[in-house]
């Protein structure tokens, strides 16, 4: 036996043992003691399935077969009435141009095979036929194994396992394999699991149903053997590809464990954690050979609750990497030693000498875990879920310590808010670091020895920008400095110097500057005064400058439920309130007065705009309203979390803007947090971001002032409400000259919280907050995207909106059904879109659903829509080709539709017959769709 043969034999043994570990889990579950659903639900109807095939063989009547089987699968809990089963038969009946050929295929495919090779042939025959009649993505060839094997299993369940969707998902998890050369091979893999690895296909059905429903978390020594296989690889003679399947299986297990436990581990640590699974490859050539799962603290280098398995056993504990700097391991160990836990120890990764060596090969330099170690002999009895959750609770306080947080005592609401702030904002951000740099720049201007040499106008950037905290508009102070002669300018500088560096206590200096004529400056109020003191004394004054108002110190004291200090003067009030706030927050932000200010502003925004408590997930309501799968919305939200920008592209009328507005309403309920901007060829940088605009002053003189555009306004609102999501919709984003409109903003789309010096603010760096998301819309997708700048395309995710493809396929039909409008309208539009796609060589100029989403539809109403909305569009696409234009006139279209689906028209213009085209949810059935 060659080395490759030996590895393949081991792979078969691994699969068998891994499956049997799940069989043991099933047999210890409540489902094992329950009666078999197959005996109760399917077996009594098995003979009927055979009769339907015999009737089809005699009559060759495809329509009758579809109608009779459609009724039949609803008379019992068949598991076949949904999209994966009977719907495929319905679509074959509707879309086939040669019913007799379809009957020939079905008679062959649905009859029981002679052997496995015959089964693969039948499934591939059906898959090929489905692809040949496919309109958009339906019917899907991936459904072929289930459609065929359902009938085989009704005939002989012990010989032919059914490719239930849950069974298929289980095989992909258990093997790590998701890609196949064809659908026949996909079924063959499932067949091998049921017949060879399990040996009891009926038990296999029940095991996979249990796995899909209960989401068990299983660890077994076979995973250690998988890890050992790769550890023993001979890099000089072995082909890395021999180990790819082994690595795929390990990664699939990691993915399942991570996603199954993410919510529970987050709850146990009292913070939101994000699952990370390992990459398939250890290096460019070699697949991995260990298994790890991280539930990571967002915004950290690698601080996580971790499972880490190798050939000797498994560690369940804490991955303590909170930073990627030299010495991080040593600092982590120091903290761990101060907060040691019983039963835990430091274990070394593959390239570090710190901790006990238990045989890990992977991990970077300095990689360690602080964990409990379980030898492989203990794994079979291990309750993995319970042990992981125990560990999460054990290390929760240590996670906070490693992350620089104050330990949360029971009932400490403020500490929880600080944790929430850091997780929501990613504190400290690049913007925070820029503020610290700006303070140093400002401090240089206010230096006690150099201040006397500075012109007052040079100090204007301290209060005219939002750097190191904003003060609001200071037009009066600017005027005072602009109009000052040399003597007055010198007096102003002396006032600034006294305020920042005088010998009296700060409260007295503040009062004198505010009240004494020789020091008072018109327009020089408390906000600028306190900002100067915060710049020159950053270890004493927080960056909350006003005393009153929604964002003043008085409001912050009330937020923290602190007593308001009694003081007679404004200076005393400012200093006392500052000291009380600083003392309260110092345990959570030791020495970080800028961080204290950022947290207080964030907290004020939370209190000012409380999120409504809802019992129903708003995304579920949104999916129901928009008639799309919840998973599609989740995908878009995940894309927004990733890049912060998406573009919806597709033909006109596909609901891109409507969808964007509804999604924005759900993500940012307050209107001021979700502006809509429409681009056009004349849109400029100044229109979108900011620019100088003419205005007339009180003397009637024309001047120019810098005015914010919608993006600058939104960024300001977001920076004043950190942690609050803001969404901008840019409609028709491709109609503007994007490089000209966006300028340096293109950089900010990718590098959030990184300040840049913009065209009109070279001394006031601008940053785009993480909390600002963008949804663009773009018509005529294929042609438009080709014209979009490549740098912009890299910074946006592009989401297709096509009537006959992807998640939006069938939207019109779903809307018609919900509103009780005639279903044949949707079928007709789908047929025309398929014809347009063939004529135009792509889907980018199809008919959008929104043209037809009108109540009171009948043939006359549809004719009006077609004549005045659709035909002008058709004439534009086929300009100069009257024959093709005539092909899409209303009467011609209706004639063709009547030839294909007369039964739909015979159901009349009655407003919906309650039919859902053969779909019937079977969600209460364990192994169903």
C-alpha positions in Angstrom: 0.0 0.0 0.0 1.4 3.4 -1.0 1.5 6.4 1.4 -1.4 8.0 -0.5 -3.5 4.8 -0.2 -2.7 4.7 3.5 -3.9 8.3 3.9 -7.1 7.6 2.0 -7.8 4.5 4.1 -7.3 6.6 7.2 -9.7 9.2 5.9 -12.4 6.6 5.5 -11.8 5.4 9.1 -11.9 9.0 10.4 -15.2 9.6 8.8 -16.7 6.3 10.2 -15.5 7.1 13.7 -16.6 10.7 13.6 -20.1 9.7 12.5 -20.3 7.0 15.1 -19.5 9.6 17.7 -22.6 11.5 16.6 -24.6 8.2 16.6 -23.7 7.9 20.3 -24.8 11.4 20.9 -28.1 10.8 19.2 -28.7 7.5 21.2 -28.2 9.4 24.4 -30.7 12.2 23.3 -34.4 12.5 23.9 -35.0 12.0 20.1 -33.7 8.5 20.2 -36.5 7.4 22.5 -39.2 9.0 20.4 -41.1 6.9 17.8 -39.7 7.0 14.2 -41.4 9.7 12.2 -40.8 7.6 9.1 -42.9 4.8 10.3 -45.6 7.2 11.5 -45.7 9.6 8.5 -44.1 8.1 5.4 -44.4 4.4 5.3 -48.3 4.4 5.1 -48.0 6.5 1.9 -45.2 4.6 0.2 -47.4 2.6 -2.1 -49.1 5.7 -3.3 -45.8 7.2 -4.6 -45.3 4.1 -6.7 -48.8 4.4 -8.1 -48.2 8.0 -9.3 -45.2 6.9 -11.3 -47.1 4.1 -12.9 -50.0 6.5 -13.8 -47.4 8.8 -15.4 -45.9 5.9 -17.3 -49.3 5.0 -18.7 -50.7 8.5 -19.4 -47.5 10.5 -20.0 -49.6 13.5 -18.7 -47.1 15.8 -17.0 -49.8 18.3 -15.9 -51.9 15.6 -14.2 -48.8 14.2 -12.5 -47.9 17.6 -11.1 -51.4 18.3 -9.9 -52.0 15.0 -8.3 -48.7 14.7 -6.5 -49.1 18.3 -5.4 -52.3 17.5 -3.7 -50.9 14.2 -2.3 -47.9 15.7 -0.5 -50.3 18.0 1.4 -52.4 15.1 2.7 -49.7 14.1 5.2 -46.5 15.5 6.7 -44.5 14.5 3.6 -41.5 16.8 3.9 -41.8 17.1 0.2 -44.2 20.0 -0.2 -41.7 22.8 -0.1 -39.2 24.4 -2.4 -36.8 21.5 -2.4 -39.3 18.9 -3.5 -42.7 19.4 -5.1 -41.8 22.9 -6.2 -39.3 21.4 -8.6 -42.0 19.2 -10.2 -44.2 22.3 -10.5 -41.3 24.2 -12.2 -40.6 21.3 -14.6 -44.3 21.4 -15.6 -44.3 25.2 -16.1 -40.9 25.7 -17.8 -40.6 22.6 -19.9 -40.9 23.4 -23.7 -41.2 19.7 -24.4 -43.5 17.9 -21.9 -42.9 14.5 -23.4 -39.1 14.9 -22.9 -39.8 16.0 -19.3 -41.9 12.9 -18.7 -39.2 10.7 -20.1 -36.7 12.2 -17.7 -39.0 11.9 -14.7 -39.9 8.3 -15.4 -36.3 7.4 -15.6 -35.2 9.5 -12.6 -38.0 8.7 -10.1 -37.9 4.9 -10.7 -35.7 3.1 -8.2 -32.1 2.6 -9.4 -30.4 -0.7 -10.0 -27.2 0.3 -8.2 -25.3 3.4 -7.0 -23.8 4.1 -10.5 -27.4 4.0 -11.9 -28.5 6.4 -9.1 -25.7 8.8 -9.9 -26.7 8.7 -13.6 -30.3 9.4 -12.8 -29.5 12.3 -10.5 -27.1 13.9 -13.1 -29.8 13.4 -15.8 -32.3 15.3 -13.7 -29.8 18.0 -12.7 -28.9 18.5 -16.4 -32.5 18.8 -17.4 -33.2 21.3 -14.6 -30.3 23.4 -15.9 -31.6 23.3 -19.4 -35.0 24.8 -18.4 -33.6 27.1 -15.8 -34.9 30.7 -15.6 -32.7 32.7 -13.4 -31.6 30.4 -10.6 -34.7 28.2 -10.6 -35.1 25.4 -10.7 -31.9 24.6 -8.9 -29.9 21.6 -10.0 -28.8 21.1 -6.4 -32.3 19.9 -5.6 -32.0 16.9 -7.9 -30.6 14.4 -5.3 -33.6 15.1 -3.0 -36.3 15.1 -5.6 -35.1 11.7 -6.9 -34.1 10.0 -3.7 -37.4 10.9 -2.0 -39.2 8.5 -4.4 -36.5 5.9 -4.1 -36.8 6.0 -0.3 -40.5 5.7 -0.4 -40.0 2.5 -2.5 -37.2 1.0 -0.4 -35.9 3.2 2.5 -33.5 0.5 3.7 -31.7 0.5 0.4 -31.9 4.1 -0.7 -31.2 6.9 1.8 -33.1 10.1 1.1 -31.0 13.2 0.5 -32.9 15.3 3.0 -31.6 18.9 3.2 -30.6 18.3 6.8 -28.8 15.1 5.9 -26.9 16.9 3.1 -25.9 19.7 5.5 -24.7 17.1 8.0 -22.5 15.3 5.4 -20.9 18.7 4.5 -20.2 19.3 8.2 -18.9 15.8 8.9 -16.7 15.5 5.8 -15.8 19.2 5.4 -16.6 18.8 1.7 -19.0 21.2 0.0 -17.9 21.2 -3.6 -18.6 18.2 -5.9 -18.0 17.6 -9.6 -21.7 16.9 -10.1 -24.9 16.2 -8.1 -24.5 12.5 -8.6 -21.2 12.6 -6.6 -22.9 14.7 -4.0 -25.5 11.9 -3.5 -22.8 9.2 -3.6 -21.1 10.9 -0.7 -24.3 10.9 1.4 -25.0 7.3 0.3 -21.6 6.3 1.6 -22.3 7.8 5.0 -25.7 6.2 5.3 -25.0 2.7 3.9 -21.3 2.2 4.7 -20.3 4.4 7.6 -23.5 4.0 9.5 -24.9 0.8 8.0 -28.5 1.8 8.9 -29.9 4.5 6.5 -33.0 4.8 8.7 -31.0 5.6 11.7 -28.8 7.9 9.6 -31.9 10.0 8.8 -32.7 10.3 12.5 -29.1 11.1 13.5 -28.9 13.9 10.9 -32.2 15.3 11.9 -31.1 15.4 15.6 -27.8 17.1 14.6 -29.6 19.8 12.6 -32.2 20.5 15.3 -30.0 20.3 18.5 -26.7 21.6 17.1 -24.7 19.4 19.4 -21.1 20.3 20.1 -19.0 17.1 19.8 -15.3 16.5 20.4 -13.9 13.0 20.0 -10.4 11.4 19.9 -10.8 10.9 16.1 -10.2 14.7 15.8 -6.9 14.1 17.6 -6.0 11.4 15.1 -6.8 13.9 12.3 -4.4 16.4 13.8 -1.8 13.7 14.3 -2.1 12.7 10.6 -0.9 16.1 9.5 1.7 16.3 12.3 3.4 13.2 10.9 3.4 14.3 7.3 6.7 13.9 5.4 7.2 17.2 3.8 9.9 15.8 1.5 7.9 13.1 -0.1 4.2 13.7 0.6 1.9 15.7 -1.6 0.2 18.5 0.4 -3.1 17.8 -1.5 -3.3 14.5 0.2 -4.0 16.4 3.4 -6.5 18.9 2.1 -9.6 16.8 2.9 -8.3 16.2 6.4 -7.9 20.0 6.9 -11.4 20.7 5.5 -12.9 18.3 8.0 -11.2 20.1 10.9 -12.2 23.5 9.7 -15.8 22.4 9.3 -15.9 21.2 12.9 -14.4 24.5 14.1 -17.0 26.5 12.1 -19.9 24.4 13.5 -18.7 24.7 17.1 -18.0 28.4 16.8 -21.3 29.4 15.3 -23.3 27.0 17.6 -21.8 28.5 20.8 -21.2 32.1 19.9 -24.3 33.5 21.6 -23.9 31.3 24.7 -20.2 32.1 25.1 -21.0 35.8 24.7 -23.6 35.6 27.5 -21.2 33.7 29.8 -18.5 36.4 29.4 -21.1 39.2 29.6 -19.8 40.8 26.3 -20.3 40.4 22.6 -17.7 38.0 21.1 -17.1 37.2 17.5 -16.4 33.7 16.3 -13.1 33.1 14.4 -12.3 29.8 12.7 -8.9 28.8 11.4 -7.9 29.1 7.8 -7.7 26.0 5.7 -3.9 26.4 5.0 -1.1 26.5 7.5 1.2 27.9 4.8 0.8 28.6 1.1 1.4 24.9 0.3 0.4 22.9 3.4 -3.1 22.4 4.8 -3.5 22.8 8.5 -3.4 20.0 11.0 -4.9 21.3 14.2 -8.3 22.6 15.2 -9.0 25.8 17.0 -12.0 28.0 17.6 -11.8 31.6 19.0 -14.6 33.6 20.4 -12.8 36.9 20.2 -13.1 40.3 21.8 -13.8 42.7 18.9 -11.1 45.2 18.3 -8.3 43.2 20.0 -5.4 41.4 18.4 -6.5 38.0 19.5 -8.0 38.1 23.0 -10.4 35.2 23.0 -12.0 32.2 24.7 -10.4 29.3 22.8 -10.7 25.6 22.1 -7.4 24.3 20.7 -7.0 20.6 19.8 -4.0 18.6 18.6 -3.0 15.0 18.4 -2.7 14.7 22.2 -5.9 16.3 23.5 -7.7 19.6 23.7 -7.2 22.8 25.7 -10.2 24.9 26.6 -9.3 28.3 28.0 -8.2 31.8 27.3 -6.1 33.0 24.4 -4.6 36.1 26.1 -3.2 38.0 23.2 -4.6 41.6 23.5 -1.8 43.3 21.5 0.7 42.4 18.8 3.7 44.0 20.3 7.0 42.6 21.5 6.7 41.5 25.1 3.0 40.9 24.8 3.3 37.3 26.0 5.3 38.3 29.1 2.8 41.0 30.0 -0.1 38.6 29.5 1.6 36.0 31.8 2.2 38.7 34.5 -1.5 39.6 34.5 -2.5 35.9 34.5 -0.3 35.1 37.5 -1.9 37.9 39.4 -5.4 36.4 38.7 -4.7 32.7 38.6 -7.5 30.2 38.3 -7.7 26.7 39.8 -7.1 24.0 37.3 -5.8 26.3 34.6 -2.2 26.5 33.3 -0.2 28.3 30.7 0.3 26.0 27.7 2.9 26.8 25.0 2.1 27.2 21.3 4.4 25.7 18.7 6.9 28.5 18.5 7.3 29.6 22.1 9.0 28.3 25.2 6.6 29.9 27.7 4.3 27.4 29.3 4.0 23.6 29.3 4.5 21.9 26.0 1.6 19.7 25.2 2.5 19.3 21.5 0.9 22.2 19.7 2.6 22.8 16.3 0.7 25.9 15.2 0.5 29.4 16.5 2.7 32.4 16.0 5.8 33.4 18.0 4.8 33.9 21.6 1.5 32.1 21.2 0.2 30.7 24.5 -3.2 29.7 26.0 -4.2 29.8 29.7 -6.4 26.7 29.8 -7.5 23.4 31.3 -6.0 20.5 29.4 -7.9 17.3 28.6 -6.0 14.3 27.3 -7.5 12.5 24.4 -8.6 9.6 26.7 -10.9 12.0 28.5 -12.6 13.4 25.4 -15.3 10.8 24.8 -16.9 11.7 28.2 -16.3 15.4 27.8 -19.4 17.6 27.8 -17.9 20.2 25.4 -20.6 22.7 25.6 -20.7 22.7 29.4 -16.9 22.9 29.6 -16.6 25.8 27.2 -19.3 27.8 29.0 -17.7 27.1 32.3 -14.4 28.4 31.0 -16.1 31.5 29.6 -17.5 32.3 33.0 -14.1 31.5 34.7 -12.0 33.8 32.5 -14.5 36.7 32.1 -12.8 38.9 34.7 -9.4 38.0 33.3 -10.5 39.1 29.9 -11.5 42.5 31.3 -8.1 42.8 33.0 -6.2 41.9 29.9 -8.3 44.3 27.9 -7.5 47.2 30.2 -11.0 47.3 31.8 -11.9 47.7 35.4 -13.3 44.5 36.8 -17.1 44.6 37.0 -18.5 44.0 40.4 -22.1 42.8 40.7 -24.4 45.8 40.4 -21.7 48.1 38.9 -23.7 49.6 36.1 -21.1 52.2 35.2 -18.4 49.5 34.6 -20.8 47.7 32.3 -21.4 51.0 30.4 -17.7 51.5 30.0 -17.3 48.0 28.6 -20.2 48.6 26.2 -18.6 51.9 25.1 -15.2 50.3 24.4 -16.8 47.5 22.4 -19.2 49.8 20.5 -16.5 52.3 19.5 -13.4 50.3 19.3 -11.7 52.7 21.8 -9.1 53.8 21.6 -9.5 54.6 17.9 -7.2 56.2 15.4 -9.2 59.4 15.9 -8.4 59.2 19.6 -4.7 59.0 18.8 -5.0 62.0 16.5 -6.7 64.0 19.2 -3.7 63.3 21.5 -1.4 64.5 18.7 -3.5 67.6 18.2 -3.3 68.4 21.9 0.4 68.3 21.7 0.3 70.7 18.7 -2.0 73.1 20.5 0.1 72.8 23.7 3.1 73.9 21.7 1.2 77.1 20.7 0.2 77.8 24.3 3.7 77.0 25.8 4.4 79.3 28.7 7.7 80.5 27.2 6.5 80.8 23.6 3.0 82.2 24.0 4.1 85.8 24.1 5.6 85.5 20.6 2.4 84.0 19.0 -0.2 86.1 17.1 -3.7 85.8 18.5 -5.0 84.8 15.0 -2.6 81.9 15.0 -4.5 80.5 18.0 -7.8 80.4 16.2 -7.5 76.8 15.1 -7.8 75.8 18.8 -11.4 76.9 18.9 -12.4 76.9 15.2 -11.9 73.2 14.9 -13.2 70.1 16.5 -9.7 68.8 17.3 -9.3 67.7 20.9 -13.0 68.4 21.4 -15.2 71.1 19.9 -16.3 74.4 21.4 -19.1 75.3 19.0 -19.0 78.4 16.7 -16.9 81.3 18.0 -17.7 84.1 15.5 -17.7 86.8 18.2 -14.2 85.8 19.5 -13.0 85.6 15.9 -14.2 89.1 15.3 -12.6 90.4 18.5 -9.2 89.0 17.4 -9.6 90.1 13.8 -10.4 93.7 14.8 -7.7 93.9 17.5 -4.9 96.5 17.0 -1.4 95.8 18.3 -2.1 96.9 21.8 -5.3 94.9 22.0 -3.6 91.8 20.5 -0.9 92.0 23.2 -3.6 92.2 25.9 -5.4 89.2 24.5 -2.1 87.1 24.6 -1.6 88.2 28.2 -5.1 87.0 29.1 -4.4 83.7 27.5 -1.1 83.4 29.3 -2.6 84.2 32.7 -5.4 81.8 32.2 -3.1 78.9 31.3 -0.2 79.6 33.5 -1.2 82.0 36.3 -0.2 81.4 39.9 -3.8 81.5 41.3 -6.0 78.4 41.5 -7.8 77.5 38.2 -11.2 78.5 39.5 -10.0 82.0 40.4 -8.3 82.4 37.1 -11.5 81.4 35.3 -13.6 83.9 37.3 -11.2 86.7 36.7 -11.0 86.1 32.9 -14.8 86.0 32.8 -15.4 89.0 35.0 -12.5 91.5 35.1 -12.3 94.2 32.5 -8.5 94.1 32.1 -8.7 90.4 31.3 -12.1 89.9 29.7 -12.2 89.3 25.9 -15.4 89.7 24.0 -16.5 86.2 22.9 -14.0 84.4 25.1 -16.4 82.2 27.0 -16.3 79.1 29.2 -16.0 76.5 26.5 -12.8 78.0 25.0 -11.5 78.7 28.4 -11.9 75.1 29.5 -10.5 73.8 26.3 -7.3 75.8 26.8 -7.0 74.5 30.3 -7.5 70.9 29.1 -4.8 71.4 26.5 -2.3 72.9 28.9 -3.2 70.7 31.9 -4.3 67.4 30.3 -3.8 65.5 33.6 -6.3 67.7 35.3 -9.2 68.7 33.0 -11.5 66.4 31.0 -12.6 67.3 27.5 -16.2 68.2 28.4 -16.0 72.0 28.2 -19.4 73.6 28.8 -21.0 73.5 32.2 -24.6 73.7 31.2 -26.5 72.3 28.2 -27.2 68.8 27.0 -23.5 68.0 26.7 -22.2 70.0 29.7 -20.7 68.9 32.9 -24.0 69.4 34.8 -25.7 66.9 32.5 -22.9 64.5 32.8 -23.0 64.6 36.6 -26.7 63.7 36.5 -26.0 60.9 34.0 -23.5 59.3 36.5 -26.0 59.9 39.3 -23.5 62.2 41.1 -24.3 65.0 43.4 -24.0 68.5 41.9 -21.4 70.5 43.8 -22.3 73.7 45.6 -20.2 76.6 44.3 -20.8 80.3 44.1 -18.8 81.2 41.0 -18.7 79.9 37.5 -15.0 79.0 37.9 -15.7 77.1 41.0 -18.6 75.2 39.4 -16.4 74.2 36.4 -13.5 73.0 38.5 -15.6 71.2 41.1 -17.7 69.4 38.5 -14.6 68.5 36.5 -12.9 67.0 39.6 -15.9 65.0 40.6 -16.3 63.5 37.1 -12.6 62.8 36.9 -12.5 61.0 40.2 -15.6 58.9 39.3 -14.1 57.8 36.0 -10.4 57.4 36.9 -10.8 53.7 37.9 -12.0 52.9 34.4 -9.8 55.4 32.4 -6.7 55.7 34.6 -5.0 59.0 33.6 -7.0 59.1 30.4 -8.9 62.4 30.6 -9.6 62.5 26.9 -11.1 59.0 27.1 -13.3 60.2 30.0 -14.6 62.9 27.8 -15.2 60.6 24.9 -17.1 58.1 27.1 -19.3 60.9 28.7 -20.3 62.2 25.2 -21.1 58.6 24.2 -23.1 58.0 27.3 -25.0 61.2 26.8 -26.0 60.1 23.3 -27.2 56.8 24.7 -29.3 58.5 27.3 -30.6 61.1 24.8 -31.7 58.6 22.2 -32.6 55.4 24.0 -33.1 52.4 21.7 -36.6 51.1 21.9 -37.0 47.7 23.5 -38.7 45.3 21.2 -39.7 41.7 21.6 -39.6 41.0 17.9 -36.4 41.2 15.9 -36.9 44.2 13.6 -35.0 42.4 10.8 -37.6 39.6 10.8 -40.3 42.3 10.3 -38.3 43.9 7.6 -37.7 40.6 5.7 -41.5 39.9 5.9 -42.3 43.4 4.7 -39.8 43.3 1.8 -40.7 39.7 0.9 -37.1 38.5 1.0 -35.3 35.8 3.0 -34.0 37.0 6.3 -30.6 35.6 5.3 -30.4 38.1 2.5 -30.8 41.0 4.8 -28.3 39.5 7.2 -25.8 39.2 4.4 -26.2 42.9 3.5 -25.8 43.9 7.2 -22.7 41.7 7.4 -21.3 43.4 4.3 -22.0 46.8 5.8 -20.2 45.8 9.0 -17.3 44.6 6.9 -16.6 47.6 4.6 -19.3 50.0 5.8 -20.3 50.6 2.2 -22.5 48.6 -0.3 -24.0 49.4 -3.6 -27.3 47.9 -4.8 -27.1 47.5 -8.6 -29.5 46.2 -11.2 -32.2 47.3 -13.7 -34.6 50.1 -13.0 -37.6 49.3 -11.0 -36.1 46.5 -9.0 -36.7 48.2 -5.7 -33.2 49.2 -4.9 -33.9 52.6 -3.4 -37.1 51.4 -1.6 -35.1 48.5 -0.1 -32.3 50.8 0.9 -34.6 53.3 2.6 -36.5 50.5 4.5 -33.2 48.9 5.6 -31.9 52.3 6.7 -35.0 52.9 8.7 -34.4 49.7 10.6 -30.7 50.3 11.1 -31.1 54.0 12.1 -34.7 54.7 13.2 -34.2 58.5 13.8 -34.6 60.4 10.5 -31.7 62.7 11.1 -29.4 59.6 11.2 -30.3 58.4 7.7 -30.2 61.2 5.1 -30.8 60.5 1.4 -28.6 62.1 -1.2 -29.1 61.8 -5.0 -26.1 62.2 -7.2 -26.4 63.7 -10.7 -23.8 64.9 -13.3 -23.5 68.3 -11.7 -22.9 67.0 -8.1 -19.6 68.3 -6.8 -17.3 67.8 -3.8 -18.6 71.0 -2.4 -22.2 69.8 -2.7 -21.5 66.5 -1.1 -18.9 67.2 1.6 -18.2 70.9 2.2 -17.2 74.1 0.4 -17.2 77.8 0.5 -20.5 79.5 -0.1 -21.3 83.2 -0.6 -23.2 85.0 2.1 -23.9 88.6 3.1 -22.9 90.0 6.5 -24.8 92.5 8.6 -23.2 95.3 6.7 -24.4 94.0 3.3 -20.9 92.9 2.3 -20.5 89.7 0.3 -18.2 87.2 2.1 -17.5 83.5 1.8 -17.9 81.0 4.6 -17.1 77.3 4.8 -20.4 75.4 4.9 -20.9 71.7 5.5 -22.5 69.4 3.0 -24.6 66.4 3.9 -21.7 64.1 4.5 -19.9 66.6 6.8 -23.1 67.2 8.7 -23.7 63.4 9.1 -20.1 62.8 10.3 -20.5 65.6 12.9 -23.8 64.0 14.2 -22.1 60.6 14.3 -19.0 61.9 16.2 -21.3 63.6 18.7 -23.2 60.3 19.2 -20.6 57.5 19.2 -22.0 54.1 19.1 -25.1 55.2 17.3 -25.3 53.9 13.7 -25.9 56.5 11.0 -26.7 55.5 7.4 -26.5 57.6 4.3 -28.3 56.5 1.1 -26.6 57.7 -2.1 -29.1 57.3 -4.8 -27.9 56.9 -8.4 -24.3 56.9 -7.1 -22.8 56.3 -10.6 -24.3 59.4 -12.2 -21.8 61.7 -10.7 -18.1 62.0 -11.5 -17.1 60.0 -8.4 -13.4 60.7 -8.2 -14.2 64.4 -8.4 -17.0 64.3 -5.9 -15.3 62.1 -3.4 -11.7 63.3 -3.5 -9.8 62.3 -0.4 -13.0 60.8 1.0 -12.2 57.7 -1.0 -9.4 57.1 1.4 -11.7 57.5 4.4 -14.1 55.0 3.1 -11.5 52.3 3.8 -9.6 53.9 6.7 -12.2 54.9 9.2 -11.2 56.9 12.3 -8.0 57.9 10.4 -8.0 61.7 10.2 -6.9 63.3 6.9 -6.4 66.9 5.9 -9.2 67.8 3.5 -9.3 70.3 0.7 -10.8 73.2 2.7 -9.5 72.2 6.1 -5.8 71.7 5.9 -5.3 72.5 9.6 -8.4 70.6 10.9 -8.1 66.9 10.1 -11.4 65.2 9.3 -12.2 61.6 10.1 -15.1 59.4 9.0 -16.6 57.7 12.1 -17.0 53.9 12.1 -20.7 54.4 12.9 -21.4 55.9 9.4 -22.6 53.4 6.8 -23.3 54.0 3.1 -25.8 52.4 0.8 -25.6 53.4 -2.8 -27.9 52.5 -5.6 -26.9 52.1 -9.2 -29.0 51.3 -12.3 -28.1 49.3 -15.4 -25.7 47.2 -13.5 -23.3 45.5 -15.9 -22.8 48.7 -18.0 -22.5 50.9 -14.9 -20.1 48.9 -12.9 -17.7 48.8 -15.8 -17.5 52.6 -15.7 -17.0 52.9 -11.9 -13.5 53.7 -10.7 -11.7 50.5 -9.7 -10.6 52.1 -6.4 -14.2 52.8 -5.5 -15.3 49.3 -6.4 -12.7 47.9 -4.0 -14.1 49.9 -1.2 -17.8 48.9 -1.8 -19.5 45.6 -1.7 -21.9 45.2 -4.7 -25.2 43.5 -4.2 -27.2 42.5 -7.3 -30.9 43.3 -7.7 -32.2 41.3 -10.6 -35.8 40.2 -11.2 -35.0 36.7 -12.3 -31.8 36.1 -10.3 -30.6 35.8 -6.8 -32.6 36.8 -3.6 -34.9 39.2 -5.5 -36.0 36.5 -7.9 -39.7 35.9 -7.5 -40.3 39.1 -5.6 -43.2 40.2 -7.8 -44.9 36.8 -7.4 -44.6 37.0 -3.6 -46.0 40.5 -3.6 -48.9 39.5 -5.8 -49.7 36.5 -3.5 -49.6 38.6 -0.4 -51.8 41.4 -1.8 -54.3 39.0 -3.4 -53.5 40.1 -6.9 -53.5 37.6 -9.9 -50.4 35.4 -9.9 -50.3 35.1 -13.7 -48.9 38.7 -13.8 -45.7 37.6 -12.1 -45.4 34.6 -14.3 -45.8 36.7 -17.4 -43.2 39.2 -16.3 -40.8 36.4 -15.4 -41.2 34.9 -18.9 -40.6 38.3 -20.6 -37.5 38.9 -18.4 -36.1 35.5 -19.5 -36.7 36.5 -23.1 -35.0 39.9 -22.6 -32.0 38.3 -21.0 -31.6 36.0 -24.0 -32.1 38.9 -26.5 -29.8 41.3 -24.7 -27.2 38.9 -23.5 -27.5 39.6 -19.8 -29.9 40.4 -17.0 -29.1 44.1 -16.6 -32.0 45.5 -18.7 -34.9 43.4 -17.4 -38.3 44.6 -16.2 -38.3 45.6 -12.5 -41.1 44.4 -10.2 -42.0 47.8 -9.0 -43.8 48.6 -12.3 -46.4 46.0 -11.5 -46.7 46.3 -7.7 -50.0 48.0 -7.9 -53.3 47.0 -6.5 -56.3 46.4 -8.7 -54.4 44.5 -11.4 -56.3 43.0 -14.2 -55.6 42.6 -17.9 -56.7 46.2 -18.7 -54.6 47.7 -15.9 -51.6 45.6 -17.1 -52.1 46.8 -20.7 -51.9 50.4 -19.5 -48.7 49.8 -17.5 -47.2 48.0 -20.5 -48.2 50.6 -23.0 -47.0 53.7 -21.1 -44.1 52.3 -18.9 -42.8 49.1 -20.5 -43.0 49.7 -24.3 -41.1 53.0 -24.2 -38.3 51.1 -22.3 -38.4 48.3 -24.9 -38.2 50.8 -27.8 -35.1 52.4 -26.2 -33.4 49.1 -25.9 -34.1 47.9 -29.5 -34.0 51.3 -31.1 -34.0 51.0 -34.9 -35.2 47.4 -34.8 -39.0 47.5 -35.2 -39.3 43.7 -35.5 -37.8 43.1 -32.1 -39.8 46.0 -30.6 -43.0 44.5 -32.0 -42.1 41.1 -30.4 -42.5 42.8 -27.0 -45.8 44.6 -27.7 -48.5 43.8 -25.1 -50.6 41.6 -27.4 -47.7 39.6 -28.7 -46.4 39.0 -25.1 -49.9 37.9 -24.0 -50.2 35.5 -26.9 -46.9 33.8 -26.0 -47.9 33.6 -22.4 -51.2 32.1 -23.2 -49.5 29.4 -25.2 -47.2 28.4 -22.3 -49.5 28.8 -19.3 -53.2 29.0 -20.3 -54.2 27.5 -17.0 -52.9 30.6 -15.2 -55.1 32.9 -17.2 -58.1 30.5 -16.8 -57.9 31.1 -13.1 -58.9 34.5 -14.2 -58.2 37.9 -12.9 -59.5 36.7 -9.6 -57.4 38.4 -6.9 -55.4 35.4 -5.9 -56.7 31.9 -5.3 -54.7 31.3 -2.1 -52.3 29.1 -4.0 -48.6 29.3 -3.1 -47.4 27.3 -6.0 -46.9 24.1 -4.2 -45.0 25.4 -1.3 -46.0 24.3 2.2 -43.7 24.7 5.2 -43.0 21.6 7.1 -41.0 23.2 9.9 -42.3 20.9 12.6 -40.9 17.8 10.9 -37.5 16.9 12.1 -35.9 15.7 8.9 -38.0 18.0 6.6 -37.0 20.9 4.5 
